[in-house]
Amino acid sequence: MTTSASWPDVPAFPLAAKSALADAQMRRNIGMATSTIREKRTGVVEEMPDWEQLREAGRALKERTLRHLDEHLLTLEESVTRAGGVVHWARDGDEANAIVTRIAKSKGVSEVVKVKSMATVEIELNEALEAAGITALETDLAELIVQLGRDRPSHILVPAIHRNRAEIRDIFRRTIGPETLTDEPAELAEAARRFLRERFLRARVGVSGANFAVAETGAIAVLESEGNGRMCTTLPETLITVCGIEKLVPAWQDLEVFLQLLPRSSTAERMNPYTTLWSGARDDDGPREFHLVLLDNGRTDSLADELARQTLACIRCSACLNVCPVYERTGGHAYGSVYPGPIGAILTPQLAGMRAAGSLPFASSLCGACYEVCPVKIDIPTVLVHLRDRSNKERAAASLKGRLDPERLALKAVAKGFATRGRYERLQKLGRLGQWPLARKGKIERLPGELGGWTKARDLMPIPDQTFREWWVEREASR
């Protein structure tokens, strides 16, 4: 299946990060928020004596599901249909947007209410609905803040994490709140509640995402902290859920593992405040018409990569963002994607393509903190290195177009020289002779030409006058 034409070109991360680093207020906002979440998460995780066993169970469940995803998707379709729902298959964002727009227009509405869904932001559903004359209102508080501020999400769990209370107050004053509104959290929440309540009561079409979809029963699960999502999934007569094909779990009992892993990893809570599950449609309770849009949008291509496919195991907890030193300093906007941080650095290039997002795998120090906290044990550092290699190869192939690649030739020469002990030792001797114009006072401060990039921020140690092997041979000969 193909990737979506709606993916914008992601700006090169180094350029975007440079601008973000200059925003001191944003850095303070994100630093305070992520440090608080980290501390709370540590406490609730330490309460669980079987936390590592739960992580391994989550990893194994996701791995097995992805291996047999085609079978589980067909089972899910049968279960949803049996429960009175309608299943739609979308190869990319354009198809998914067309399906949702068609259903909404058939109901004659000019407005839909949405519960937070990263998949719909990924495919730019709001923009597609707006082009058709339909307003999509975000009802998650953080998403509402982003929408009213004409901003972009910067965090998976807390999209408005880059905003402080004063900034949110100013946004609300300009849009929905009274001019006398203060920055007290209770007042801000009340202003949002009053604004949203009227929209909930008049909504005829709701749009949701999905945290999990149970193939066995056709049940869809949405986890959130405010209850606004439950309003979207129960009050409108028609409910449309856009669900990435990777969100499946095979059986009902599999939810037990993830309902323990997710809240502790995301909001540092023992139990998720609002867990809403529904299957199909019924006349007396919940939506009378239910549509499930199963979204590919590059996920099948990711499945084909045996090493990188583990990325699709992500349960969108954001734990990796909260421990990442790069994210903490640059924020989410520098990634140019709805999926920021370490998980975004490996997911976005797979969904959007290396040409659009090839710089993101390099947005990491490879410290490994993301892997240590991931509740389903995605080996993000290994996937980052793997995608860096893919990015380099694709970039070289696109730029050279039949010409010789100096970097590749140099690396081949080095590999040949390092292949045997004799060649390696001869290179050491040649290097010792060739470095004399560059070595000063026991270090090399500047390298010529393209190599100068290495020494702009670091010094290199010169090759010593005597290697360990040479010292050892001399020592043995003197005995």
Order of alpha helices (4+ residues) and beta strands (2+ residues): alpha-alpha-alpha-alpha-beta-alpha-beta-alpha-alpha-beta-alpha-alpha-alpha-beta-beta-beta-alpha-beta-beta-alpha-beta-beta-alpha-alpha-alpha-alpha-alpha-alpha-alpha-alpha-alpha-beta-beta-alpha-alpha
